[in-house]
Amino acid sequence: MAPPDANLDISASPPEAVEVDNNSPLPDVIIHHIFCFLPFKDLVKTSVLSKQWRLAWTSTPYINLSFPSLPSRRVALSISSALSLYTATKVEKFHLDAGLYIPTELDGWFRFAAARQVEDASVVFRRSCMVPRILYDCTSLVSLRLSNGFFPWDFSIHWPSLKKLCIDGILASTGLWDNDGIMKS
């Protein structure tokens, strides 16, 4: 009797690998829930995980832009380019955590969020910066968190839907808090 491996034909090519995509069966709602925990740069990287995820990041209602310092011009342009591919008509949550506010690309990111009726926004600066003017009239805001910024003395705001305001390190004229301001009863 021949040994068990004696009949193997080693000249035959190995069987082709079968590509298995275990991520694709997930419903979009679960994929978007996963996305809400990821910074934007990682969100875009998920496009390589599966065929279904290739463009799923473009429809997530959560945008989290976090930078330990001011993003470089190249990074800022890349983010703006990625946001131009965005297909969701609504952004539920928009978070920006940046070292400093520079009104070039960042203004475009705030316009992007406001145009998509953002309801929950969080803006955190490492140093005191002027609160972006696009937020002064963002009527869709229900919740807003501002850290380390200031309002100019000649500003007015319109937040008719706002229910929650968290401020930390924000400077403003006293008119913000009087009976004609946003905290009116």
Disulfide bonds with the S-S distance in Angstrom:
none
